[in-house]
Every structure is written in structure tokens, then in C-alpha cells.
């Protein structure tokens, strides 16, 4: 089967079957996927009249970076053939992100230098023009302009107002279909090399049957996430690979008293992280947000945002909205008002603490269960206030966060030109997303890396293709 047929068989339709032809009437029959109604319909389109110099972009990976990049390239160069190859279902990670709501980006980082600091691997490189070309504000504008209403939550995370990732998925699929981007699923690009004339020689294989297709492409965008497939292709084209490792973790804490609090949640705490091997004057990394106590330690968004950096000690402020001196005053007032009550059964309601956690604090301070408030010394009150504001937990290990974990590793950023996302080792080869050695903390930062990288790569490819079309027209 010729690729001329294969690449016209889907105009961003999702199909595991090859389109059929009817040579008598000059039409190709294919399946179109309607992202709104989610139905497959048979459609006939006329054969396109191809010029000798028509160019093809193959995108490896139908995730956020790949689809976004494909749309951008096709928008700038309408005459460019754009084919996305996805081994599974497109945008599957978008679907599960944010508990099914899709954490699109983060709306609290208008300063790109601060934004870059949210990437344990990549923070130095991203301080340049990367987010200037397409940052969180640009991402939010793009989705809003394409009909997805967004909201920014208190911690900066951005979600569709529908609270459903389907809004984001349907938007991307609809725009890709509108632009004429093609998608083939249940296929993998198993090998890549550069042939005569600089074209990419690609081998496509189906996952379910013995089927091999050879394709020649003018541009190649690898946006395959952390899968080994993308790393193998990069290596075949001359790139080195940093061994992938999981990046986001929950922290294991060896504290029997804390283990008894399993299930207790804190809507808002401030957590400071002591990093290993840091310079003396380097400030502690700090995050504010929800935290969950588990049977093995601490978890929740505020912990996951810090986990990629590694730690030995966590400092938790359980009452971040009150100053230390105010807490001392509140505790003294409570002591005088409830002098005859047991400390275990009575505590300031303004602290918004559960009884189980208050017992943990009292036990950690060393007060016995029947101690009355009248018997608590001023030193103990100061100590309790400090414990609530600067509670230290020693990290003994990490447990992988399995729901939507991020992987560090992949193609080194030093081998990529971040202003174009083009390889420094192979012309017309581009990368975007998690295939690169980049990881971000939770809160929409990993998706922003995908949107930014995909947009920049798509812009670069689209500009090259549009220039080629213009030159052909002049000739």
C-alpha cells in the first residue's frame, strides 16, 4: 500500500483500519471521528492533486505536545501534510489529569523566572525565551479563544469551568480535524533514519497485526512522552538519553503517632523543604496547599510539588495564616478561659485542627492525657505554638505517586535549540514534551511544558514548510 493513500485516509479520524478506495469514482473512503458526538461516520473525500514538492510532517505521539504542535504547524502551513501516529488513544494523559478535570496550566506564575523554578530538571534552561514564546497566559488565551472556558483556583491551578477533561480533549480534536491534521492510532514508529536528500525514513508497524509500512517524511516531531519508543527513535537519530526515573513521590515518614492520623486532611498548610547538598544561602523551597496524612507518611498536592527536588526534612506550618506571636496569645487566652479542662479535649477552634491531630501535638509535646490547661507552663505554650508553626518531619523514603506520575529523563535539553525545539544533531528533527529530560512539579506545570514545546516546534516546522511552499510558487 502506498503512503499516498495512507496519509490521506484519515483527516484526524481515529481508526485502526486502513481506508478503502474506489478507483472508478476517484474518492477515498475513510472514518471521521466527531469529538463532540463521539461517533464514527463514513465519509468520502476527493483525491487531492499533489505537487511534486508537497511536504510531510510526521508527529510521533498523540498526547498534549504532539497534537498541539500538529495543530500549530498545520495552521501556519495549510499545504503541509501532518500525520500524527499514536500507539494508544490520543490525549489519554489529558483525560486523567487532575482527577479527570485536566489541570491545563498554572495561572499564578506571570514571572517567567519564577515559572522556570517549577521545573527541577529544566529550571536553568527555561529561564530564557522558552515561556516568552508561549507561556501560561498564551495557553489560557488559546483555549478560551477556542471555546473552552477556564477558571483559576486559589492555588493557581487552571481547570475548564466544566470540571471535565473532555472539554479540553474535544477542543483539541475538533481543531485538529478542522485544520486537516490526520491521526492514525494503534500504530508505532518502530525505526527512523535519514535517507538521501535529508528525508526521514520511517517504519510504521501496527500493534495488533503483522503490518509494516515505510514512510518518507520531510519533518519529524517526537512527542511520545516518557515511553521507550521515543527514546529509541532519538537514539537512532544520534541523540543521547538520560535514563528515565519517576519524579513525583509521596514522602514516607517514620512516626508511629503520625501513622495513626491516616486519612486526616489539611486544606491549607505551608511546607518548607530542606534540600540535599544545597549552598548555604540557598532559600528553602516552599509550597502552600492541601496535604494528606497517609498510613506511610505525607501526600497531597503540596507534598507532590516538592517531592521532585528530594529531601531529608520537611518543615510544616499547620496554621499558615497566623503569626507565631498571635498563636502564643491565642493559646494563653485559651489557657485562662478553659483552665479546668483537659488539654487533650480542648484547643483553640481558630486553629481549625481535628481532635486526632491535636492529640498528636499534645503527645508530641509530652503532655499526659489528663493534664489540665491550668497546669500547662508558659514554656509548653511556646513549644506548642512553635510545633504548629515549624513541625519537622524526617523523610525516610519515597513512595511513587501512581495516579499521574511524571518521569524525569530522556533527551538532554543541551541537545535541543529551545527557541525552535529543533535537534542540534539532526536537521528538521524536533522534540516536545516529556520525551525531553524535563519534569515539573504538580499544579499544571508539566502540561505547560507540553503546550510551550509543542507550540514552538509547530511554529518552527510551519514556518519552514510555508517558506518551502512560497519558494515553489515563485519557481
C-alpha positions in Angstrom: 0.0 0.0 0.0 1.4 3.4 -0.9 1.8 6.1 1.8 0.0 8.5 -0.5 -3.1 6.5 0.3 -2.4 6.0 4.0 -1.8 9.6 4.8 -5.0 10.7 3.1 -7.1 8.0 4.7 -7.8 10.0 7.8 -8.4 13.6 8.3 -7.9 13.4 12.0 -10.1 10.4 12.2 -9.4 7.6 14.7 -9.2 4.3 13.0 -7.3 1.1 13.3 -8.3 0.1 9.8 -6.8 1.2 6.5 -9.2 3.3 4.3 -10.5 1.7 1.2 -10.5 3.1 -2.2 -12.9 3.3 -5.1 -10.8 3.9 -8.3 -13.9 4.3 -10.5 -15.1 7.5 -8.9 -11.8 8.9 -7.7 -12.7 9.0 -4.0 -11.1 7.8 -0.8 -13.4 6.4 1.9 -12.4 6.9 5.5 -13.7 7.2 9.0 -14.2 10.5 10.7 -14.3 10.9 14.4 -16.7 13.6 15.7 -15.2 14.6 19.1 -18.5 16.2 20.2 -20.9 13.3 19.4 -18.1 10.7 19.6 -19.5 8.7 16.7 -17.7 7.2 13.7 -19.2 8.1 10.2 -18.1 7.0 6.8 -17.2 10.0 4.6 -15.9 10.3 1.0 -13.4 12.9 0.0 -12.0 13.6 -3.4 -8.4 12.6 -4.2 -6.0 15.6 -3.7 -3.9 16.7 -6.6 -0.3 16.6 -5.1 2.6 18.7 -6.2 6.0 17.1 -6.6 7.3 19.2 -3.7 4.5 18.6 -1.2 6.0 18.1 2.3 5.0 15.8 5.1 5.3 16.2 8.9 5.1 13.0 11.0 4.3 13.5 14.7 5.2 10.6 16.9 2.7 10.7 19.8 -0.9 11.9 20.1 -0.6 13.5 23.5 -0.8 17.1 24.5 2.6 18.2 23.0 2.1 16.2 19.8 -1.5 17.3 19.0 -0.8 20.9 20.0 2.3 21.0 17.8 0.5 19.4 14.9 -2.3 22.0 15.0 0.2 24.9 15.1 2.2 23.6 12.2 -0.9 23.0 10.1 -2.3 26.4 11.0 0.9 28.1 9.7 1.3 25.8 6.7 -2.1 24.7 5.4 -0.4 22.9 2.5 1.7 20.8 4.8 0.6 17.2 5.3 0.5 16.5 9.0 0.2 12.9 10.3 0.1 12.0 14.0 0.9 8.4 14.9 -0.4 7.3 18.3 0.0 3.7 19.7 -2.9 4.0 22.1 -5.8 6.5 22.5 -4.9 10.1 21.8 -4.7 12.6 24.7 -5.1 9.8 27.3 -3.0 11.6 29.9 -5.1 14.7 29.4 -8.1 12.6 30.2 -6.9 11.5 33.6 -5.1 14.7 34.6 -6.4 16.5 37.7 -8.7 13.6 38.6 -10.4 13.8 35.3 -10.7 17.6 35.3 -7.5 18.3 33.4 -5.1 20.8 35.1 -4.4 22.8 32.0 -1.7 25.1 33.3 -0.9 27.3 36.3 -2.2 30.9 36.4 -0.1 32.2 39.3 3.3 32.4 37.5 3.4 35.6 35.4 7.2 36.0 36.0 8.9 33.5 33.7 11.9 33.2 36.0 9.6 32.1 38.9 7.8 29.8 36.4 11.1 28.2 35.4 11.9 27.4 39.0 8.9 24.9 39.0 11.0 22.5 36.9 13.6 20.5 38.9 15.0 19.3 35.6 14.9 22.3 33.2 14.9 25.3 35.5 18.1 26.8 34.2 17.3 26.3 30.6 13.7 27.6 30.9 14.9 30.9 32.3 15.5 32.1 28.7 12.9 32.7 26.0 11.1 29.4 26.2 8.0 30.7 28.1 8.2 34.1 26.4 7.3 32.4 23.2 4.3 30.6 24.7 3.6 30.8 28.4 0.6 30.1 30.6 -1.2 33.3 29.6 -0.9 32.2 25.9 -2.2 28.7 26.7 -5.2 30.1 28.6 -5.9 32.5 25.7 -5.7 29.8 23.1 -8.2 27.5 24.9 -10.5 30.4 25.7 -10.4 31.6 22.1 -11.3 28.0 21.0 -14.4 27.8 23.2 -13.0 26.3 26.5 -13.9 28.5 29.4 -11.3 28.3 32.2 -11.1 29.1 35.9 -8.1 29.7 38.2 -8.3 28.1 41.6 -6.8 29.5 44.8 -3.5 27.6 44.4 -3.1 28.7 40.8 -4.2 25.5 39.1 -6.2 26.2 35.9 -9.2 23.9 35.0 -12.0 24.1 32.5 -15.1 25.5 34.2 -16.9 22.3 33.1 -14.6 20.4 35.5 -14.2 17.8 32.8 -11.1 17.0 30.7 -13.5 16.1 27.9 -13.8 19.9 27.2 -10.0 20.1 26.5 -9.9 16.8 24.6 -12.9 17.7 22.4 -11.4 21.2 21.7 -8.1 19.8 20.5 -9.6 17.0 18.4 -12.1 19.4 16.8 -9.4 22.0 16.0 -7.1 19.3 14.6 -9.9 18.0 12.4 -10.8 21.5 11.3 -7.2 22.2 10.3 -6.9 18.9 8.4 -4.5 17.1 10.7 -4.5 13.3 10.2 -4.3 10.8 13.0 -3.6 7.1 12.9 -3.9 5.0 16.1 -2.7 1.6 17.2 0.5 2.1 15.2 4.1 2.8 16.3 7.0 4.3 14.5 9.5 1.5 15.2 12.6 2.9 13.5 13.9 6.1 12.0 16.9 7.1 9.9 17.8 9.8 7.5 18.0 9.0 3.8 19.2 10.7 0.7 18.0 14.3 0.4 17.6 14.6 4.2 14.2 12.9 4.3 13.3 10.7 7.3 12.8 7.1 6.5 10.3 5.8 9.0 9.0 2.3 9.6 5.4 2.1 10.9 4.0 -1.1 12.5 0.6 -2.0 13.7 0.3 -3.2 17.3 -2.3 -5.9 16.7 -1.3 -7.5 13.4 1.8 -8.1 11.3 1.9 -4.9 9.2 4.8 -2.8 8.2 4.6 0.5 6.3 7.6 2.5 5.1 7.1 6.3 5.1 9.3 9.2 3.9 8.8 12.4 5.9 10.3 15.9 5.5 9.9 16.8 9.2 9.7 14.6 12.3 8.4 15.8 15.7 8.9 13.3 18.5 6.4 14.0 21.3 6.0 10.5 22.6 6.1 11.3 26.3 8.3 9.1 28.5 7.8 5.9 26.5 10.8 4.0 25.4 9.7 4.3 21.8 10.6 8.0 21.6 13.9 7.4 23.3 14.8 4.7 20.9 14.0 6.9 17.9 16.0 9.7 19.3 19.0 7.4 19.9 18.7 6.1 16.3 19.0 9.7 15.1 22.1 10.4 17.1 20.8 11.6 20.5 22.0 10.5 23.9 19.4 9.5 26.5 19.3 10.3 30.2 17.9 7.1 31.9 14.2 7.8 32.9 13.3 7.7 36.6 10.0 8.5 38.3 9.9 12.1 39.5 6.9 12.7 41.8 6.6 10.9 45.1 4.8 10.8 48.4 7.1 11.1 51.4 7.5 8.2 53.9 7.7 9.4 57.5 8.8 7.1 60.3 6.4 8.4 63.0 4.1 6.0 64.7 2.0 8.8 66.0 1.6 10.3 62.6 0.6 6.9 61.2 -2.5 6.9 63.5 -3.7 10.1 61.7 -4.1 8.3 58.4 -6.9 10.0 56.4 -6.6 13.4 58.1 -6.5 16.2 55.6 -5.4 19.8 55.9 -6.9 22.2 53.4 -4.0 24.7 53.7 -0.5 24.2 55.1 2.8 25.7 54.3 5.6 23.1 53.7 9.3 24.0 53.6 11.8 21.6 52.1 15.4 21.2 53.2 17.3 20.2 50.1 20.3 17.9 50.0 23.7 19.4 49.1 22.5 23.0 48.7 24.5 26.1 49.1 24.4 27.8 52.5 22.5 30.9 51.3 20.0 29.0 49.1 16.5 29.5 50.4 14.3 26.6 51.3 11.7 25.7 48.7 8.2 26.4 49.9 4.8 25.4 48.8 1.3 26.2 50.2 -1.7 24.0 49.7 -3.6 20.9 50.7 -1.9 18.0 52.5 -3.0 14.5 53.3 -1.7 12.2 56.1 -1.4 8.5 54.9 -0.6 5.4 56.8 3.0 5.7 55.5 3.5 9.4 55.7 2.5 12.6 53.9 0.9 13.2 50.5 -1.3 15.6 48.7 -0.6 18.4 46.1 1.6 20.4 48.4 3.9 17.3 49.0 4.0 16.2 45.4 5.1 19.7 44.3 8.1 19.4 46.4 8.9 15.7 46.0 10.8 16.0 42.7 13.5 18.0 44.5 14.4 15.3 47.0 14.5 16.0 50.8 15.6 14.7 54.2 13.5 17.1 56.3 10.1 18.7 55.8 9.0 21.7 57.9 5.2 22.1 58.0 3.3 25.1 59.1 -0.2 23.8 60.1 -1.6 27.3 60.7 0.0 29.4 57.9 -2.5 32.3 58.2 -1.5 33.2 61.8 1.8 34.6 63.0 3.7 32.9 65.8 3.1 35.6 68.3 -0.6 35.6 67.6 -0.7 31.9 68.2 1.0 32.3 71.5 -1.5 34.9 72.5 -4.5 32.7 71.4 -3.1 29.7 73.4 -2.6 31.9 76.5 -6.2 33.2 76.2 -7.5 29.6 75.9 -5.5 28.6 78.9 -7.1 31.2 81.1 -10.6 30.7 79.7 -10.5 26.9 80.0 -8.2 26.4 82.9 -10.1 23.5 84.4 -10.5 21.5 81.1 -8.1 18.8 80.0 -5.7 19.9 77.3 -6.4 16.8 75.4 -10.1 17.7 75.0 -9.9 21.4 74.4 -8.0 23.6 71.9 -8.5 26.9 70.2 -11.1 26.4 67.4 -9.5 29.2 65.4 -6.6 26.8 64.6 -9.0 24.6 62.6 -7.5 21.3 63.8 -9.1 17.9 64.2 -9.2 16.2 67.6 -7.0 13.4 66.3 -4.3 15.9 65.2 -4.5 17.9 68.3 -3.9 14.7 70.3 -0.8 14.2 68.1 0.5 17.6 69.0 -0.2 17.2 72.7 1.5 13.8 72.7 4.5 15.1 70.8 4.8 17.9 73.4 4.9 15.2 76.1 1.8 16.2 77.9 -0.1 13.4 79.6 -3.7 12.8 78.8 -5.3 14.3 82.0 -3.2 17.4 82.1 -5.3 20.5 82.7 -4.8 23.7 80.9 -4.1 25.4 84.2 -1.1 23.1 84.7 0.5 23.9 81.3 3.6 26.1 81.6 4.4 29.1 79.5 7.3 27.2 78.0 4.9 24.5 76.9 2.6 27.0 75.3 5.6 28.5 73.4 6.6 25.0 72.4 3.2 24.1 71.1 3.0 27.3 69.1 6.4 26.5 67.6 5.4 22.9 66.9 2.3 24.0 65.0 4.3 26.6 63.0 7.5 24.7 62.4 6.7 21.0 62.7 9.7 18.9 61.5 9.3 15.5 59.8 12.3 13.4 58.9 11.8 11.8 55.4 12.9 8.1 55.5 11.9 7.2 51.9 9.7 7.8 48.9 6.6 6.0 47.6 5.8 6.5 43.9 2.7 8.5 43.2 1.0 6.2 40.7 -2.1 8.1 39.6 -0.5 10.7 37.3 3.2 10.5 38.0 5.8 12.3 36.0 9.1 10.8 34.7 12.4 12.6 34.6 14.9 11.6 31.9 15.0 11.5 28.1 16.7 13.6 25.5 19.0 16.2 27.2 18.0 19.8 26.8 21.6 20.6 25.8 21.0 18.8 22.5 17.9 20.9 21.6 17.6 24.5 20.5 14.8 25.7 22.8 13.9 28.7 20.7 12.9 26.3 17.9 12.8 22.8 19.6 14.9 21.5 16.7 17.6 19.0 17.3 21.2 20.2 17.3 22.2 16.9 15.9 19.7 16.3 13.1 18.1 18.9 10.8 14.3 19.0 10.7 14.0 16.8 13.8 12.0 18.3 16.6 11.1 17.3 20.2 8.4 18.5 22.6 7.0 17.4 26.0 8.1 14.6 28.4 10.4 12.9 25.8 12.9 15.5 26.9 14.8 15.5 30.2 12.3 17.9 31.9 9.9 17.5 34.8 7.7 19.9 36.6 6.1 20.0 40.0 2.4 19.4 40.1 0.0 22.2 39.5 -0.3 22.4 35.7 3.5 22.9 35.0 4.1 19.6 33.2 1.2 20.4 30.7 2.6 23.9 30.3 5.9 22.4 29.2 3.9 20.3 26.6 1.9 23.3 25.3 5.0 25.5 25.1 7.3 22.9 23.5 4.6 21.8 21.1 3.7 25.3 20.1 7.3 26.3 19.5 8.1 23.2 17.5 4.9 23.6 15.4 5.7 27.2 14.8 9.2 26.3 13.6 8.0 23.5 11.3 5.1 25.5 10.0 7.4 28.4 9.1 9.8 26.1 7.3 7.0 24.4 5.4 5.4 27.7 4.5 8.7 29.1 3.2 9.1 26.0 1.1 5.7 26.4 -0.4 6.4 30.1 -1.2 9.7 29.2 -2.9 7.8 26.6 -5.0 5.3 29.2 -6.0 8.0 31.6 -7.1 9.7 28.9 -9.1 
